[in-house]
């Protein structure tokens, strides 16, 4: 799939404006699922099914476009295979492993939220896949995987993913042990942050942006922050409202700062 580069940049610019608007809205109205769930958002789906439906397009679409691209006559730089592996590992975990591990019996989420997630993931995948497979004007040179951008980005991506998994493990274990629906997580980065899982995912996609050194990658990092910064803020406020003894020294996303 090839599109005009000027059209691509124009559409991507609009997409970034939508990210800013989304951030502004979510700072005042948290997305209505999980602990912030509210009635009145229409039909609801089981949370596991919702997450699978939301995240799986990232694997399916990126893989389909990758297969289409490698079937063409033009060779791809080896670093593009690395990009595909990084992306696919993340989203295979999000669409297949995470929904099976999380302890959410009976939890449901609005269908409209699922559909918004599907649209976001389809558009975001198309932007990134189109850039790394087709549109980068000079292509990625074969030595790109040894560049400073790739090495720094890969460290941030892998570090963010590992930290995210460790934070998720603490939350999974807490859900299994506690008698109430929610409790105060403890240990590792939860000592300083209310939402290290969100902080680490933002770092992960900043890593992707640096690795690919592309506007599409930075757009994804901005969108990740636009979604997760307001949610972390809402979680942090919720913890303080629900638990009077919640640790005062914790911050939402940045230790000792915010």
C-alpha angles and dihedrals in degrees: 000000000000126000134178113278094224091052089048093054092045093052091045091052090054089048090055091051089053088052091056091049090047091051091051093050095045092052087066103028115037115215104267103243136093114011090350095055116143132185120240099061096107130245117004134212131206107275094237092054091045093054092046091051092047099046104034096073088067091061097038097046097041090048094047092051091044092053090047091051097048089048090064124090096250115089121233125225113252091243090066088062087053091053090052092050094049092048095045096047090054095048097040086058092046096046102035113017106032096052090053095048100046115096103228108135112182095358117142136188133203115272089224090060090051092051092048088052091050092051092048093049094046093050093043093048092049092051093050097039093047091052100047096039103037122355109053097112098222096025124228111300117235091248094054092106088066094049122112091244094055096044095048092043093049091051091051092046096049093040091050092048094049092047090048091052092049092050090048090051090056091050092047091051092046091053091052095048105039122087092210125065094251135019139168112285117224137192139047112019091352084079088074105017138051092208113026088151089064094041091052093048091053089051090048093057093042083058090053090051092052093044094053093033089210140131088235090057094046089047089057091049090051091048091049090054091044089058102036104037093062091043092051089049090051092047092049092050091045092053091053092047095047099039115043089191094052109141109270093206094064120102129201102244113339119056114244091355116061 
